[in-house]
């Protein structure tokens, strides 16, 4: 009997194979590019054009929106797309577990989010943006991207083979989160009831991290932001795994 260690390594290798497959097939799909990159950028431009805002104020919100939308662009729709294309049955017939499939999809979305989010960071630094602790920002991007990708897998748990239904569902949830997360109005400037609502969004904590490091005016302690992001990541992973274990068999 194979010991647990080699079995875990095998499943991780298979998750990476699934992630590479997702990257190759889905990164340049129209819905991913539109909802993951183009839409958040133009939404944010509509907010800042014509207003005298500093780069240090603008960049935390832009970075938060780009990371949130890109990290949740792929993970909600991969499984519905594969259900529609009848490739999910073939994947499930392979020696992989459902958690491995889920982790592979999250990994692809996570990589997409991290890579695209580096673009506004590089552009901002080229324009003179100062970052207090670059390594902490990188850690925040990594953790937040994994958290948002895990949230995206919850959206795809509905046993449907129509990706557009999942896109509508995810948009219905993501857009309110954008407006309550301190992107357009920092937590410091929100009324008490607004801050209470903002704590429901994982994006709130990443935005607060970026405001600490770029604007130097975060609201919550950095350690609290990281701990809450970590807790939400574990929660979303548990929920996504539980839901997909119940619904995956209904797709085939």
N, C-alpha and C positions, 0 to 999 in steps of 0.2 A: 504494500500500500504506500502511495506517495505521501510524504510528509506535508504538513501545512505550508511550510516556507516555499518549496518549489511550486506548489499549486497556486499560491498567491502571485508569485513572479510570472507564472504562465498567464494568469488572468490579466495581470497588468500589461503584459506584452500584447495580449489580444485586445485590450482596451485601447492601447496605442495604435494598433492596426485599424480598429474601428474609427479612431479619431483621424487618422491619415486619410481613410476613405471619405469621411465627411468633409475634410478640408478640400480634397480633390474634386468632389462632386458639388458641394453646396456653397463654397465661399463666394462664387461669382454668380449665384442665382439672382434673378431680378429682385424678388422680395427681400432677400438678405441685403443687397446693396442699397435698396431704396429705404427700407425701414431701419437698417443698421447704421448707415453712414449719411446718405443724402438728406433724409428727412430731419434728423436731429440737428445737423449743421444749419440747414435753412431755417428751422424753427428758432434756433438760437440767434441767427443773424437778424431775424425779424424783431427780436427783443432788443438788440444792442444798436442797430442802425439808427442814427439820428439822436443818440443819447451820448452824453459826455461821460463815459465810463473808463476807468483805468484798466490797464491790462491785468493787474493783480486782482481786480474784482471780477473781470470777465472770465479769466482762465479757469478758476475752480469750477464754475458752473458749466463751461464748455467741456472740460475734461470729464466731469461727472456725467453729462448727457451722452457724450460719445462712448464712454466705457459702458454705461448702462444699456444703451441701445445696441451696441455691437455685441455685447456679451449675451444679450437675450434675443439676438436675431436668428441664430442657427438652432439652438437647443430646443425651442418650442416646435419646430416644424420638421425636423429630421425624421422622427418616427412616423408622423402622419404621411410624409412623402414616401417613405419606404413601405408603409402599409398600402398606399395607393399603387405603387409600382410592383407590389408582390415580392419585394426583395427581403422584407422582414422575416418571412417564413424561412427563407434560405439561411438567413443569419441565425435565427433561433435553432435551426437544425445543426448548427456547428457546436463544437464543445465550448460554449461560452455561457456564462450565467447572465441573468437579467441585470443584476448590479453591474456586471462588466460592460454590458451594452450601454447602460445609463451613464457609467463613468466615461466611456469612450466618447459619447455625445457631448457630455459636459466638457471634456478635455478639448475637443475641437472648438467649441464655443469660447472656452476660456482663452485659448491661443489667439483666436480672432480678436477678442476684446483687448487683450494685452498689446498685440502688435499695432492695432489701429489707434489705440489710446496714446501710444508713444509719439504719434504724429503731432498732435497739438502741444505736447510737452516740448518736443524739439523745436517747433515753430516758435513757441513762447520764449524759450531760452535764446533763440536767435534774435528775437526782438527785445531782449534785455530783461526778461522775466527772471526774478531771483527765487530760488527754492532753498529754504532754510536747511533741510536735511534730505538730499536727493534719495538716499538709500531708504529712508522711511517712506517716501512717496512711492518708490518702486514696490516696497512691501505692501503698501496700501492698495496699489493697482492690482497686484497679484491676488491678494485676498478678496478684494471687491469683485474682481472679474470672476473668480471661482464662485463667489456667493451669488452673483447675478445669473451666472450660467446654471447654477443649481435651481434657482427660482424659475428659470425658463423651462426646465424639465417638468416642473409641476404643471405648467400650462399644457404640455403635450400629453398628459396622462389620460385625457378623455379618449375613449376608444373610437376614434373617427379616422377615416382615410381621406378627409378633405382638409388640406393644409390651410385653406382660406378661413375655415371655421376657427382654427387655432389662432391664426393671425388676428382675427377679430377679437377673440377672447383675450389674447395677450395685450393687444392695444387698449382694450377696455380697462385693463388693470394698470398697465405701464404709464399711461398718460396722467391719471390722477397722482401716481407716485411722483412723477416729474414735478408737478406743481406744488407738492407739499414737502419737498425735500430740501428746501433752503437753497435751491439753485438760483431762482430769480430774486428772492428776498432772503438774506442770510438769517440764520436762527436768532442771532442777536436782535434783529429788528422785528421779529414776529411777535404777535401778542401771545399770552400764556396758552390760550386754547389752540393757537396755531402750532406752537411747539409740541404740545401733547399729541396732536394729530401727526406731526412730522416724524415722531418717534416710531410710527408704524412702518416707515419706509427704510429699507436697507440703504438706499441711495443717500439718505440723510447723513449717515455716519461717514460714508466716503467723501461726500461734499465737505463735511466738517473737517476731515483730515486735510483735504487740499486747501481749505481756507486757513488752517493752522500754518501750513508749510509755505503757502504762496502769499496769501493776504495778511497772514500773521494776526488773525482775529477770529480764531475758532471759538466755539461755544462750549462744547463738552471737552473734558480732558482727552488727550490723544489715546491714552491707555483704554479709556472707556469706549471710544470709537472702535478701536481694534477688537476689544473683547466682545462687543455687541455684534460686530460683523462676523466674528468667528462663531458666536453662538447661533446667529441666523443661518450661517452656512451649514452647520450641523443640523439645524432644524429643517432646512429646505431639502437637504440630502435625505434625511429620514422620511420626510413626507413624500418626496418624489419616488424613492425606492418602494415605499409601501403602496402607493397608488399604482405604480407600474406593475408591481407583482400581482395586483388584483386585475388589472385591465389588459395586460399584454396578451393573455390567451384569447381574449375576445377579438383580437385583431386578425387572427389567422383562421 
